[in-house]
Amino acid sequence: MAQTGMAQTDMAGLTKAIKETGKQAGARPVHLWNPPFCGDIDMRIAADGTWYYMKSPIGRIELVKLFASILRRDEDRYVLVTPVERVGIVVDDAPFVAVEMRVEEGDAGRTFSFRTNVDDWVEAGPDHPMRFEIGASDGLKPYVHVRAGLWARVNRALYFDLAELGEIRDIDGVAMFGVASAGSFFAMAPAADIGALS
């Protein structure tokens, strides 16, 4: 993302502003906040989920969780939002990574739940759909929706576990390979192509 003017906010100031929004765990009500855009800060989320500030990794997971709690996807950029300011950051792929998967069998069938690198659990289904994209060099890339336009990329090890539990269904006359969770079917690729994409 091109810098549109570096925000005056530093990490300490942003951390203080987040803490002033309350002590609740998890995401803050960022959809209710509409402060002015104050420019970009030198913060980036790499494709592997590592957060960087001024090109150095943020090693404290509690600090990463704090920033993740005010992350929002606006129309044209990812931003960190407090009630008084909004600053842009760079996200290389998806802002989160799914690092653990739980599979449960119930009366309604199978359900996949994923834990992200910031310890949010999401249950794949109608409220948290999955999508699959073809990567330039790494085959299919699976994602699960976390909240409000923010996605988690499912890591490679979990992708193979997921594919082992896949099935073929007829979708509009085409045999599609995918996974079913919480009553929803998420197609990965045409069944005829899946071997070439793994």
N, C-alpha and C positions, 0 to 999 in steps of 0.2 A: 504494500500500500504506500502510495506517495505521501510524504509528510505534508500536511496542510497547515503547518505551524505547530511547533512543539509546545505542548501544554506546560504551564508553569508548575503543575502538580508534580511532586516527587512521591516515591513509594511511601515514605513515612506519613506525608500529608494525606495520601489516599487511604492508608490503613487507618489513620485516626478518624477520617470521615466515615469509613465503613462501620467502625466500632460505635460511632455515635448514632447509627441507625437502629441499634438495639442489639441484644445478646442472643437473639434467636438463632438456632442452627439452621443450616440449609440456605436456600435461595431467599433473598430479600424480595419485596414486592416491586421489582424494578419496572414492571409494566405500568405502574401508577406514577412513576417519576418522569418528569419532562424538563430537566434542567437544560441550560444552554450547552452547546458543544464547545468545549474548551481547547480543541486541538488533539493531536496524537501524543502519546507517551511512548517511550522506547521500551515497549513490552511486547513479547511475542510468545505464542503457544506453538511449539514445534509439532510435527506430525506424530511424534511418539508421546505427546502429552506433556512434555517438559515445558514449564513456564520459564521465560527469561526476562530479566530486567537489566537494561543497559548491557545486553549481550552476555550476561552471566546468569547461570541457572539459579532459580529460587529454590534453595534446598529445604526450606522449612515447609512441610506439607500443610501445617495449620495456616500458614500465610497463603499458600496456593488455594486452599479451601475458602479462605476469606475473600480472595479476589474472585474466585469462581462464583461465589454467592451473589455478586453484583454484575456478573457478565450478562450481556444482552445482545441479541442480534437485531440491529436496525436494518433499514432497507438496503443500505449500501456499505455497511461496515459492522464489525464487532466493536462493542463499547463496554467500558466499565462505567456504571451509573451509580451516583449517590443522589440524594435529594437536591444537592446544590451544584453538581457538575457532571459532565459526561465527557469521557476521553476515549479516543480511538486506540485500539491495539491491533496487532497483526496475528492472524491465525493461519497456519500453513495448510491445514487440512480440516479436521473437525476439532472443536475445542476440548473434547473429552475422549478418553480411550476406555473401552470396556475391557476390564482385566480379569473378571471372574464371571462364571455362568452357573446358574442353578436351574435344573430341569425338574419340573414337578408334573406328575400325572394325576389327573382328576376326572370327575364325571364328564366335564366338558372337553376332555382331551389334554394334550400336552401344553405346558406353559414354560417359556424361557424367561428367566429374570437375569439381568446383568448388573454387575457392580462396576461403577466407573472408577477412574483413578482418583477421584475426590470423594469416594465412598457414598455416592448416591446409588440407590437401587432402582431400576426401572423394569417393569414387566412388559415384554414385547406383546403387542396386541393392538386393538383399535385405537387406544389413547397414546400408544408409543409404537408407531409402525417401524418396520425395518425397511431398508433399501439396500440395493447391491449395485456397485459401479464397477466397471472394468478399468483396472489400473493400467498404466502404461507398461509397467514391468513386473507387477506383482499379482497378476490375475484378478479375481474378484475381490472387491473391498466391501465388506458388510458394515452397515451403520445401523444404530438404533436411536430413535428420537428420544431425547431426554426431557426437554421442555422448551416451549416457545421459540422454535426455530434453531435450537441448539442440539447438535447430534454428537454421539459418541461413535468413534470407529471401533469396531470389534477387532481385538488383536488377532494376529495370525494363528496362534495356538487355538484360540476359541473358535476361529473360523473353521478349522479342520474338525473340531468336535461338533460344531453345528452341522457341517456338511454330512457327517456320519449319520445324523438323525434326520436328514432330508428325505423328501418323498416326491413322487411325480404326480402331478395333477393336470387334467385337461383344462386349459384356460383359453376360451374362444377358439377351440379346435386345434390348439397347439399344446403338445406335451411339454409342460414346464416343470423344472426341478426347483424345489424351494423348501421352506420350512413352515409349519403351522404352529401358531402360539396363541393361546387364549381365544380360540375361535376364528382367527384370521390367518390367511395363507399369504406368505410373502415369497414371491417368485424370485429365484436367483438368476436363472438363465434357461433358454430352451434345453430340454433334456439331452438333445443331440449334441449340444456344444459344451456341456458341463465338464467333460474330461479335459478339454483343451484349456479351460480357464482355471483349473485348480492349482 
